[in-house]
């Protein structure tokens, strides 16, 4: 798994920690794919009874990293749409699961 998300399971709790503090944990492609993978793993493991989502640094999540998107993605918008689908797949993993989820949001939260 990418360093963009720290993932650990301890005593039945999965902890997903957004780890892009220099960019206020804004989503780029790396974080989006790590998010999708981490949420899928956390919600599919039998030993996970709860999920905690938190973040490193002064902000929980500033949304999408528009500077990164502007410099790495095409102008047509298709790549941004595809990236949004990756992020949404992670959200669906959480909302469609029976596992309780708690977000320890602080600072900027988008």
GICORGI-V266301 format. One record per backbone hydrogen bond with DSSP energy under -1.0 kcal/mol. CO is the residue of the C=O (numbers start at 0). NH is the residue of the N-H. E is the energy in kcal/mol with one decimal. If there is no record, write none. Layout:
co:nh:e
CO:NH:E
CO:NH:E
//
This chain:
co:nh:e
1:4:-1.1
3:18:-3.2
5:16:-2.8
7:14:-3.2
9:12:-1.9
11:48:-3.7
11:49:-1.4
12:9:-2.4
13:51:-3.0
14:7:-1.5
15:53:-2.3
16:5:-2.7
17:55:-2.5
19:22:-1.7
19:24:-3.0
20:23:-1.7
22:25:-1.7
23:61:-1.6
26:64:-3.1
27:31:-2.6
28:32:-2.4
29:33:-2.2
30:34:-2.8
31:35:-2.3
32:36:-2.3
33:37:-2.8
34:38:-2.7
35:39:-1.9
36:40:-2.4
37:41:-2.8
38:42:-2.2
40:44:-1.1
44:47:-1.1
49:13:-2.7
50:101:-2.7
51:15:-2.9
52:103:-3.1
53:17:-2.8
60:109:-2.4
62:26:-3.4
63:65:-1.6
64:68:-2.5
65:69:-2.4
66:70:-1.4
67:71:-1.7
68:72:-2.0
76:80:-2.3
77:81:-2.2
78:82:-2.3
79:83:-2.4
80:84:-1.7
81:85:-1.6
82:86:-2.2
83:87:-2.7
84:88:-2.0
85:89:-1.4
86:90:-1.8
87:91:-2.9
88:92:-1.9
89:93:-1.4
90:94:-2.7
91:95:-2.5
99:50:-2.4
101:52:-2.9
102:104:-1.3
105:59:-2.0
107:59:-1.1
107:60:-2.2
//
